[in-house]
């Protein structure tokens, strides 16, 4: 790996007795899309707030774009963009006025503002809406405007905290198209997401649980952590079948994914036999029960199932 643009060693943050991030080590290469994945309360936002210099760590060190997150955080802010979950757009300002406001915050020279604003408006397909009040934009358009504001000062590293949460699928796709273009332009992206299908789009991932790093690697490497095999069950009553199998199967992790039930097991043959017996005894018909390739969500559910809850 080339010299990391983000490096954290033993990063820790406690709020009283609650340990939100616990001895986090990671390194992110220039030009990567690096994903931080975990359930609510895993420590994703706290990690981002530390790496952006907003929140000092309780212990450990980190450098971003060559700047220490504690000792050099004022210079750090010149080289990063940060889009939080509740990015501060002003609803009574227009799209263009919001961008100009952030240009003021980042002290973007006047000569660069016009061309840079036009580039960002075109880049995010917001040019036709430049005079629309931000409060009148759709959710997807607000996210694009937030991204444009975070990019006005041309940062080297972009931090995005669940940027597409609550956004419709088409807008999510458009947003990721913009992110890929940013990477081609040399920006490193550090993104947290609650959508594991989105996590597949990242170059590398870190799985967090209760502040601890469970796994780190490419999506393919993470999927290789799946313990055993995965069976997919299709039945006429998936919710009832899932509840029944959770209660009866001792050697499998059971997850409900829409109208299908996934069974993660070390001994797939034994679980297949047991599942068929249990469902038949309950009078539930099986449409199909077969091995399938695991998704990141399957792996995450299976890995979490084998983690003891930390004492806080």
C-alpha positions in Angstrom: 0.0 0.0 0.0 1.3 3.5 -0.7 1.7 5.9 2.2 -1.8 6.0 3.8 -3.8 9.2 3.6 -5.6 8.2 6.8 -3.9 6.3 9.6 -5.3 5.5 13.0 -3.5 3.6 15.8 -5.1 2.5 19.0 -7.8 5.1 18.6 -10.2 5.1 21.5 -13.1 7.3 22.7 -15.0 6.9 25.9 -17.9 8.9 27.3 -17.7 8.2 31.0 -18.2 4.4 31.3 -19.3 4.0 27.7 -16.6 3.0 25.3 -17.8 4.2 21.9 -14.6 3.3 20.0 -12.1 0.8 21.4 -8.5 0.6 20.1 -9.2 1.2 16.4 -6.3 0.5 14.0 -6.7 1.2 10.3 -5.0 2.7 7.3 -6.6 4.1 4.1 -4.7 4.5 0.9 -5.0 7.5 -1.4 -7.8 7.2 -3.9 -9.7 4.5 -2.0 -13.4 4.4 -1.2 -13.2 3.1 2.3 -16.4 1.9 4.0 -17.2 1.9 7.7 -20.0 -0.6 8.3 -21.9 -1.4 11.5 -25.2 -1.3 13.3 -26.5 1.8 15.2 -24.2 2.4 18.1 -21.2 0.7 16.6 -19.1 3.8 16.8 -19.1 4.9 13.1 -20.1 8.6 13.8 -17.7 8.9 16.7 -14.9 7.5 14.6 -15.6 10.1 11.9 -15.8 12.9 14.4 -12.4 12.0 15.7 -10.8 11.7 12.3 -12.1 15.1 11.2 -10.7 16.8 14.3 -14.1 17.6 15.8 -13.9 15.2 18.8 -10.6 14.5 20.6 -9.8 10.9 21.2 -9.5 9.5 24.8 -6.4 7.6 23.7 -4.5 6.7 20.5 -3.3 8.7 17.5 -4.4 9.4 14.0 -3.2 11.4 11.0 -5.3 12.5 8.0 -3.7 14.0 4.9 -0.4 14.3 6.8 -2.0 16.3 9.8 -2.4 15.1 13.3 -6.1 15.1 14.3 -5.3 16.7 17.7 -2.1 18.8 17.4 -2.7 20.1 13.8 -6.5 20.1 13.4 -6.8 23.6 12.1 -4.6 22.8 9.1 -6.4 19.4 8.8 -9.7 21.2 8.1 -8.2 22.8 5.0 -7.7 19.4 3.4 -10.8 17.5 4.3 -14.5 17.7 3.6 -17.1 16.4 6.0 -20.7 15.7 5.4 -22.4 14.7 8.6 -25.8 12.8 8.9 -27.5 16.2 9.5 -25.5 18.4 7.2 -26.1 22.1 7.8 -27.9 23.3 4.8 -29.9 26.5 5.1 -33.5 26.1 3.8 -34.1 29.8 3.3 -31.0 30.1 1.1 -30.9 29.0 -2.5 -28.7 26.2 -3.8 -26.1 28.7 -5.1 -26.2 30.8 -1.9 -25.6 27.7 0.3 -22.5 26.9 -1.8 -21.3 30.5 -1.5 -21.8 30.4 2.2 -19.6 27.3 2.6 -17.0 29.0 0.3 -16.9 31.8 2.9 -16.4 29.3 5.7 -13.5 27.7 3.9 -12.1 31.1 2.7 -12.2 30.1 -1.0 -10.7 33.0 -3.0 -13.3 35.1 -4.8 -11.6 34.4 -8.2 -12.1 30.7 -7.8 -15.6 30.7 -6.5 -17.5 31.2 -9.8 -15.8 28.5 -11.8 -15.7 26.1 -8.9 -19.5 26.7 -8.2 -20.4 26.1 -11.8 -18.3 22.9 -11.9 -20.0 21.6 -8.8 -23.5 22.5 -10.0 -22.9 20.7 -13.3 -21.2 17.8 -11.5 -24.2 17.2 -9.3 -26.8 18.0 -11.9 -28.0 21.0 -9.8 -27.5 23.7 -12.4 -31.3 23.9 -13.3 -32.0 24.3 -9.5 -29.4 26.9 -8.6 -32.0 29.5 -7.6 -34.3 27.1 -5.8 -34.4 27.3 -2.0 -32.7 24.4 -0.3 -35.8 23.8 1.8 -37.8 23.0 -1.4 -35.4 20.3 -2.7 -36.0 16.6 -2.6 -34.0 14.4 -0.2 -31.7 13.2 -3.0 -31.1 16.8 -4.2 -30.3 18.0 -0.7 -27.7 15.3 -0.4 -26.1 16.4 -3.7 -26.1 20.0 -2.5 -24.5 18.9 0.8 -21.8 17.1 -1.2 -21.2 20.2 -3.3 -20.8 22.4 -0.2 -18.4 19.9 1.3 -16.3 20.0 -1.9 -16.2 23.7 -2.6 -12.6 24.0 -1.2 -11.3 21.0 -3.1 -10.5 18.6 -0.2 -8.1 15.7 -0.5 -10.2 13.5 1.7 -14.0 13.4 1.9 -15.8 12.0 5.0 -19.4 11.0 4.5 -21.5 9.8 7.4 -24.3 7.7 6.1 -24.8 10.1 3.2 -27.7 8.2 1.5 -29.7 7.3 4.6 -33.4 7.8 3.7 -32.7 8.6 0.1 -34.6 6.8 -2.7 -32.7 4.1 -4.7 -32.4 6.2 -7.9 -30.9 9.1 -5.9 -28.5 6.7 -4.1 -27.3 5.4 -7.5 -26.7 8.9 -8.8 -24.9 9.8 -5.6 -22.5 6.9 -5.9 -21.9 7.8 -9.6 -20.7 11.2 -8.3 -18.4 9.5 -5.7 -16.8 7.3 -8.4 -16.0 10.5 -10.4 -14.5 12.1 -7.4 -12.2 9.1 -6.9 -11.1 9.4 -10.6 -10.2 13.0 -9.8 -8.0 11.9 -6.9 -10.2 12.3 -3.9 -10.0 9.7 -1.1 -13.5 8.9 0.3 -14.2 7.6 3.8 -17.9 6.7 4.0 -20.1 5.0 6.6 -23.3 3.3 5.4 -26.2 1.4 6.8 -26.8 -0.2 3.4 -24.7 -3.3 3.0 -25.5 -3.4 -0.8 -23.7 0.0 -0.9 -20.8 -1.4 1.1 -20.1 -3.7 -1.9 -19.2 -0.6 -3.9 -16.3 0.2 -1.6 -12.7 -0.8 -2.3 -12.2 -1.9 1.3 -14.4 -2.2 4.4 -14.1 -2.1 8.2 -16.8 -3.9 10.2 -17.5 -2.3 13.6 -19.4 -3.7 16.5 -19.7 -2.0 19.9 -16.7 0.2 19.0 -14.5 -2.7 18.1 -13.0 -3.6 14.7 -14.3 -7.1 13.8 -12.9 -7.3 10.2 -11.0 -5.3 7.7 -10.6 -6.1 4.0 -12.1 -6.0 0.5 -15.7 -7.1 0.1 -14.5 -10.4 -1.2 -12.1 -10.9 1.7 -14.9 -10.0 4.2 -17.3 -12.6 2.5 -14.6 -15.2 3.0 -15.1 -14.8 6.8 -18.5 -16.6 6.5 -18.4 -19.5 8.9 -19.4 -22.6 6.9 -22.0 -22.4 4.1 -25.2 -20.5 3.5 -28.6 -22.1 2.7 -31.5 -20.1 1.2 -35.0 -21.2 2.2 -38.1 -20.2 0.2 -41.4 -21.1 1.8 -45.0 -19.9 1.8 -44.7 -18.5 5.3 -41.1 -17.1 5.6 -41.7 -15.1 8.9 -43.2 -18.1 10.7 -40.5 -20.4 9.3 -37.7 -18.1 10.5 -39.1 -17.8 14.0 -39.6 -21.6 14.2 -36.0 -22.4 12.9 -34.5 -19.8 15.3 -36.1 -21.6 18.2 -35.3 -25.2 17.0 -31.9 -25.0 15.2 -28.9 -24.8 17.5 -26.2 -25.1 14.9 -27.2 -22.3 12.5 -27.7 -18.6 12.4 -31.1 -17.7 11.0 -31.9 -14.5 9.1 -35.0 -13.2 7.4 -34.3 -11.4 4.1 -37.6 -10.3 2.6 -39.5 -13.4 1.5 -36.5 -15.7 2.0 -34.8 -17.2 5.0 -31.0 -17.6 5.2 -29.4 -20.3 7.3 -25.7 -19.9 8.0 -24.2 -23.2 9.2 -20.8 -25.0 9.5 -22.5 -28.3 8.6 -24.9 -27.4 5.8 -26.0 -31.0 5.2 -27.0 -31.5 8.8 -28.9 -28.2 9.0 -30.6 -28.9 5.6 -31.9 -32.2 7.0 -32.9 -30.7 10.4 -34.7 -27.7 8.7 -36.7 -30.0 6.5 -37.8 -32.1 9.4 -38.8 -29.1 11.6 -40.8 -27.4 8.8 -42.5 -30.6 7.8 -43.5 -31.3 11.4 -45.0 -27.8 11.6 -46.9 -28.3 8.3 -44.9 -25.7 6.4 -44.3 -26.3 2.7 -40.8 -25.8 1.3 -40.6 -24.2 -2.1 -36.8 -24.6 -2.3 -33.8 -25.0 0.1 -30.4 -24.7 -1.6 -26.9 -23.4 -1.0 -26.3 -19.8 -2.2 -23.3 -17.3 -2.2 -23.4 -15.1 0.9 -23.9 -11.3 0.7 -22.2 -8.9 3.0 -25.3 -8.7 5.0 -25.3 -12.5 5.5 -21.6 -12.3 6.6 -22.3 -9.4 9.0 -25.2 -11.2 10.6 -23.2 -14.4 11.0 -20.1 -12.6 12.4 -22.2 -10.6 14.9 -23.9 -13.8 16.0 -20.6 -15.1 17.3 -19.6 -11.9 19.1 -20.1 -11.6 22.9 -21.8 -8.4 23.9 -19.2 -6.1 25.5 -19.8 -5.1 29.1 -20.2 -1.4 29.3 
